[in-house]
Amino acid sequence: MYARVAAFESDPANVDDAINMVRSEVESGTTPAGLEGAKMLMLVNRETGKGLGVTLFASEEAMRRGDEALNAMDPGANERRTSVEFYEVPVQTVS
């Protein structure tokens, strides 16, 4: 398993807007091309406005395709993507 971890910054007053935007996209049931089979976690710090988007992929190749798809997406008017890093996930205890 592989993970793409994107860091974001936002005004703390806009955190709920960011959460609602992502939740709406996820609940729409439409999977963007390149993200088929991926799993996603959104972590936020409401006090600082900082957050992490962790996307999990079954293979390194799938992660590279997903990275292209995610880079093409607009992070939103109130958010700024500050970094993107890639990791191998050698141990997983959650399903």
Backbone as ProteinMPNN parsed JSONL, in Angstrom:
{"seq_chain_A": "MYARVAAFESDPANVDDAINMVRSEVESGTTPAGLEGAKMLMLVNRETGKGLGVTLFASEEAMRRGDEALNAMDPGANERRTSVEFYEVPVQTVS", "coords_chain_A": {"N_chain_A": [[0.849, -1.164, 0.0], [0.399, 2.304, -0.598], [0.831, 5.799, 0.183], [-0.321, 9.08, -0.391], [0.337, 12.17, 0.859], [-0.982, 15.188, 1.423], [-0.474, 18.484, 2.428], [-2.339, 21.19, 3.732], [-3.315, 24.636, 4.073], [-5.477, 26.938, 5.637], [-7.655, 29.655, 6.444], [-8.597, 29.534, 9.791], [-11.3, 30.104, 10.211], [-12.499, 29.177, 7.944], [-12.46, 26.434, 7.912], [-14.673, 24.675, 8.257], [-16.018, 25.11, 5.844], [-14.203, 23.991, 4.026], [-14.235, 21.316, 4.877], [-16.926, 20.671, 4.361], [-16.951, 20.972, 1.557], [-15.239, 18.871, 0.703], [-16.576, 16.682, 1.847], [-19.008, 16.797, 0.44], [-18.133, 16.206, -2.169], [-17.215, 13.581, -1.788], [-19.552, 12.285, -0.913], [-21.085, 12.462, -3.179], [-20.758, 10.242, -4.662], [-19.432, 9.93, -7.02], [-16.508, 8.871, -8.46], [-13.522, 10.376, -9.176], [-11.6, 10.107, -12.209], [-8.658, 8.19, -12.055], [-8.645, 7.882, -9.369], [-9.844, 5.567, -8.649], [-10.651, 2.999, -6.432], [-9.11, 4.08, -4.415], [-8.562, 5.142, -1.023], [-9.496, 7.613, 1.389], [-8.457, 9.986, 3.838], [-9.212, 12.785, 5.812], [-7.645, 15.142, 7.709], [-7.864, 17.647, 10.156], [-6.866, 20.656, 11.823], [-8.575, 22.625, 13.712], [-7.928, 24.927, 15.111], [-5.597, 26.034, 13.962], [-6.074, 25.978, 11.263], [-4.759, 24.287, 9.621], [-4.316, 21.299, 7.66], [-4.38, 17.825, 6.625], [-4.509, 15.791, 3.806], [-4.852, 12.519, 3.311], [-4.327, 10.039, 1.08], [-4.869, 6.755, 0.194], [-3.456, 4.099, -1.665], [-3.474, 1.072, -3.616], [-1.186, 0.331, -5.021], [2.086, 1.467, -6.115], [2.046, 2.462, -8.701], [-0.702, 3.059, -9.008], [-0.824, 5.098, -7.139], [0.728, 7.083, -8.362], [-0.843, 7.656, -10.611], [-3.11, 8.595, -9.269], [-1.996, 10.819, -8.012], [-1.56, 12.537, -10.178], [-4.235, 13.021, -10.89], [-5.212, 14.247, -8.538], [-3.563, 16.506, -8.373], [-4.563, 17.964, -10.451], [-6.907, 18.905, -9.48], [-8.69, 21.638, -8.047], [-7.773, 23.121, -5.023], [-9.594, 24.664, -3.708], [-11.04, 27.875, -3.064], [-10.456, 28.975, -0.592], [-8.334, 27.601, 0.436], [-4.902, 26.485, 0.595], [-2.585, 24.464, -0.927], [0.217, 23.196, 0.567], [2.259, 21.307, 0.557], [3.21, 18.119, -0.846], [3.698, 14.758, -0.231], [5.051, 11.423, -0.555], [4.554, 8.08, 0.498], [5.446, 4.731, 1.425], [3.329, 2.255, 2.765], [4.008, 0.111, 5.012], [2.854, -1.291, 7.123], [-0.396, -1.905, 8.191], [-3.213, -1.429, 10.183], [-5.838, -0.785, 10.15], [-8.9, -1.277, 8.381]], "CA_chain_A": [[0.0, 0.0, 0.0], [1.131, 3.57, -0.707], [0.058, 6.956, 0.633], [-0.009, 10.455, -0.819], [-0.039, 13.037, 1.97], [-0.975, 16.59, 1.005], [-0.713, 19.433, 3.514], [-3.125, 22.357, 3.333], [-3.521, 25.702, 5.044], [-6.689, 27.713, 5.417], [-8.05, 30.479, 7.583], [-9.389, 28.679, 10.682], [-12.731, 30.392, 10.064], [-12.991, 28.516, 6.733], [-12.265, 24.985, 8.004], [-15.939, 23.974, 8.003], [-16.286, 25.19, 4.402], [-13.343, 22.999, 3.376], [-14.772, 19.994, 5.221], [-18.183, 20.488, 3.63], [-16.643, 20.79, 0.144], [-14.721, 17.512, 0.517], [-17.663, 15.754, 2.175], [-19.95, 16.834, -0.682], [-17.533, 15.468, -3.283], [-17.183, 12.161, -1.429], [-20.92, 11.769, -0.838], [-21.716, 12.476, -4.505], [-20.655, 8.894, -5.203], [-18.673, 9.945, -8.264], [-15.076, 8.742, -8.245], [-12.769, 10.977, -10.278], [-10.653, 9.24, -12.918], [-7.359, 8.133, -11.408], [-8.795, 7.626, -7.935], [-10.611, 4.341, -8.458], [-10.118, 2.099, -5.417], [-8.345, 4.799, -3.391], [-9.242, 5.492, 0.231], [-9.067, 8.955, 1.758], [-8.647, 10.525, 5.183], [-8.999, 14.228, 5.917], [-7.334, 15.522, 9.084], [-7.838, 19.105, 10.28], [-6.655, 21.318, 13.1], [-9.489, 23.769, 13.635], [-7.312, 26.121, 15.699], [-4.583, 26.616, 13.075], [-6.514, 25.947, 9.873], [-3.923, 23.352, 8.86], [-4.915, 19.994, 7.461], [-3.71, 16.832, 5.8], [-5.316, 14.877, 3.019], [-4.103, 11.276, 3.141], [-5.002, 9.174, 0.118], [-4.221, 5.442, 0.185], [-3.542, 3.4, -2.948], [-3.048, -0.325, -3.561], [0.128, 0.151, -5.635], [2.811, 2.703, -6.412], [1.531, 2.946, -9.99], [-2.005, 3.686, -8.742], [-0.564, 6.349, -6.431], [1.202, 8.063, -9.352], [-2.034, 8.082, -11.373], [-3.922, 9.39, -8.359], [-1.331, 12.102, -7.802], [-1.876, 13.369, -11.348], [-5.643, 13.426, -10.788], [-5.372, 15.167, -7.412], [-2.893, 17.765, -8.707], [-5.41, 18.689, -11.402], [-8.074, 19.424, -8.761], [-8.552, 22.919, -7.358], [-7.93, 22.909, -3.584], [-10.651, 25.526, -3.182], [-10.668, 29.291, -2.994], [-10.012, 29.349, 0.752], [-7.275, 26.706, 0.888], [-3.652, 26.497, -0.143], [-1.82, 23.224, -0.778], [1.575, 23.618, 0.907], [3.227, 20.258, 0.226], [2.724, 16.776, -1.162], [4.74, 13.755, -0.022], [4.644, 10.057, -0.879], [5.054, 7.106, 1.453], [5.02, 3.339, 1.397], [2.638, 1.895, 4.005], [4.386, -1.283, 5.208], [2.009, -1.906, 8.144], [-1.724, -1.3, 8.257], [-4.065, -2.14, 11.134], [-7.235, -0.423, 9.907], [-9.333, -1.762, 7.069]], "C_chain_A": [[0.899, 1.232, 0.0], [0.22, 4.722, -0.321], [0.597, 8.239, 0.019], [-0.539, 11.348, 0.291], [0.125, 14.484, 1.519], [-1.302, 17.462, 2.207], [-1.415, 20.662, 2.951], [-3.124, 23.386, 4.451], [-4.741, 26.498, 4.636], [-6.872, 28.639, 6.611], [-8.891, 29.58, 8.488], [-10.897, 28.908, 10.566], [-13.344, 29.672, 8.872], [-12.877, 26.995, 6.773], [-13.555, 24.229, 7.707], [-16.312, 24.011, 6.529], [-15.473, 24.144, 3.651], [-13.857, 21.588, 3.635], [-16.036, 19.715, 4.42], [-17.951, 20.278, 2.145], [-16.174, 19.359, -0.13], [-15.82, 16.494, 0.783], [-18.668, 15.666, 1.025], [-19.424, 16.046, -1.874], [-17.551, 13.969, -3.018], [-18.587, 11.565, -1.463], [-21.637, 11.778, -2.181], [-21.672, 11.092, -5.147], [-19.889, 8.807, -6.506], [-17.19, 9.882, -7.937], [-14.341, 9.36, -9.422], [-11.814, 9.97, -10.914], [-9.293, 9.335, -12.241], [-7.437, 7.826, -9.928], [-9.628, 6.384, -7.638], [-9.911, 3.451, -7.426], [-9.319, 2.783, -4.316], [-9.215, 5.046, -2.163], [-8.672, 6.823, 0.702], [-9.371, 9.265, 3.211], [-8.398, 12.023, 5.113], [-8.791, 14.54, 7.391], [-7.248, 17.041, 9.145], [-7.523, 19.526, 11.712], [-7.468, 22.599, 13.034], [-8.871, 25.052, 14.193], [-6.35, 26.814, 14.744], [-5.045, 26.731, 11.629], [-5.687, 25.019, 9.011], [-4.624, 22.007, 8.746], [-4.046, 19.097, 6.611], [-4.765, 16.035, 5.057], [-4.472, 13.645, 2.752], [-4.91, 10.38, 2.217], [-4.202, 7.887, 0.011], [-4.505, 4.723, -1.123], [-2.973, 1.992, -2.809], [-1.641, -0.532, -4.11], [0.787, 1.503, -5.88], [2.327, 3.31, -7.726], [0.18, 3.649, -9.808], [-1.817, 5.022, -8.027], [-0.107, 7.433, -7.408], [0.033, 8.57, -10.205], [-2.925, 8.98, -10.516], [-3.321, 10.759, -8.098], [-1.617, 13.047, -8.962], [-3.309, 13.892, -11.261], [-5.835, 14.464, -9.682], [-4.703, 16.515, -7.682], [-3.727, 18.61, -9.655], [-6.629, 19.315, -10.722], [-7.737, 20.739, -8.066], [-8.73, 22.69, -5.859], [-9.033, 23.757, -2.958], [-10.14, 26.941, -2.992], [-10.069, 29.67, -1.644], [-8.877, 28.487, 1.284], [-6.048, 26.846, 0.011], [-2.925, 25.188, 0.138], [-0.369, 23.63, -0.547], [2.635, 22.566, 0.624], [2.5, 18.969, -0.123], [3.906, 15.831, -0.987], [4.152, 12.371, -0.262], [5.323, 9.085, 0.075], [4.62, 5.701, 1.064], [4.368, 3.075, 2.749], [2.937, 0.414, 4.258], [3.529, -2.022, 6.228], [0.691, -1.151, 8.185], [-2.567, -2.108, 9.228], [-5.532, -1.778, 10.992], [-7.63, -0.902, 8.528], [-10.249, -0.774, 6.409]], "O_chain_A": [[2.011, 1.208, 0.527], [-0.999, 4.645, -0.471], [1.807, 8.448, -0.074], [-1.722, 11.294, 0.628], [1.238, 14.942, 1.264], [-2.277, 17.219, 2.918], [-1.122, 21.112, 1.844], [-2.954, 23.051, 5.624], [-5.004, 26.707, 3.452], [-6.292, 28.411, 7.672], [-9.814, 28.924, 8.004], [-11.681, 27.989, 10.803], [-14.566, 29.559, 8.78], [-13.166, 26.33, 5.778], [-13.531, 23.239, 6.976], [-16.868, 23.043, 6.011], [-15.986, 23.485, 2.747], [-13.91, 20.763, 2.723], [-16.19, 18.629, 3.862], [-18.663, 19.494, 1.518], [-16.642, 18.712, -1.067], [-15.976, 15.539, 0.021], [-19.124, 14.575, 0.681], [-20.17, 15.306, -2.515], [-17.864, 13.178, -3.908], [-18.787, 10.467, -1.983], [-22.695, 11.163, -2.313], [-22.446, 10.798, -6.058], [-19.714, 7.714, -7.046], [-16.671, 10.738, -7.221], [-14.517, 8.916, -10.556], [-11.286, 9.09, -10.235], [-8.833, 10.423, -11.896], [-6.421, 7.541, -9.294], [-10.065, 6.178, -6.506], [-8.715, 3.184, -7.542], [-8.892, 2.121, -3.37], [-10.439, 5.145, -2.256], [-7.506, 7.13, 0.45], [-10.404, 8.862, 3.747], [-7.477, 12.474, 4.431], [-9.648, 14.243, 8.224], [-6.627, 17.661, 8.281], [-7.871, 18.841, 12.674], [-7.075, 23.553, 12.362], [-9.254, 26.149, 13.786], [-6.287, 28.043, 14.712], [-4.472, 27.496, 10.853], [-5.883, 24.962, 7.797], [-5.414, 21.623, 9.608], [-3.101, 19.548, 5.963], [-5.79, 15.656, 5.624], [-3.474, 13.724, 2.036], [-6.039, 10.006, 2.532], [-2.996, 7.92, -0.235], [-5.628, 4.729, -1.626], [-2.094, 1.75, -1.982], [-0.964, -1.478, -3.709], [0.13, 2.544, -5.856], [2.213, 4.529, -7.847], [-0.051, 4.711, -10.385], [-2.561, 5.971, -8.276], [-0.52, 8.586, -7.284], [-0.066, 9.765, -10.486], [-3.43, 10.0, -10.986], [-4.044, 11.747, -7.976], [-1.886, 14.229, -8.749], [-3.563, 15.067, -11.528], [-6.544, 15.451, -9.875], [-5.217, 17.554, -7.268], [-3.613, 19.836, -9.662], [-7.307, 20.157, -11.311], [-6.629, 20.92, -7.561], [-9.741, 22.119, -5.451], [-9.362, 23.574, -1.786], [-8.947, 27.164, -2.783], [-9.258, 30.593, -1.565], [-8.492, 28.616, 2.446], [-6.127, 27.262, -1.145], [-2.678, 24.841, 1.292], [0.216, 24.333, -1.371], [3.806, 22.908, 0.466], [1.346, 18.758, 0.249], [4.986, 16.072, -1.527], [2.941, 12.165, -0.187], [6.496, 9.236, 0.416], [3.568, 5.505, 0.455], [4.807, 3.612, 3.766], [2.206, -0.451, 3.776], [3.477, -3.252, 6.209], [0.662, 0.08, 8.21], [-2.636, -3.332, 9.121], [-6.386, -2.388, 11.635], [-6.808, -0.935, 7.612], [-10.715, -1.012, 5.295]]}, "name": "protein", "num_of_chains": 1, "seq": "MYARVAAFESDPANVDDAINMVRSEVESGTTPAGLEGAKMLMLVNRETGKGLGVTLFASEEAMRRGDEALNAMDPGANERRTSVEFYEVPVQTVS"}
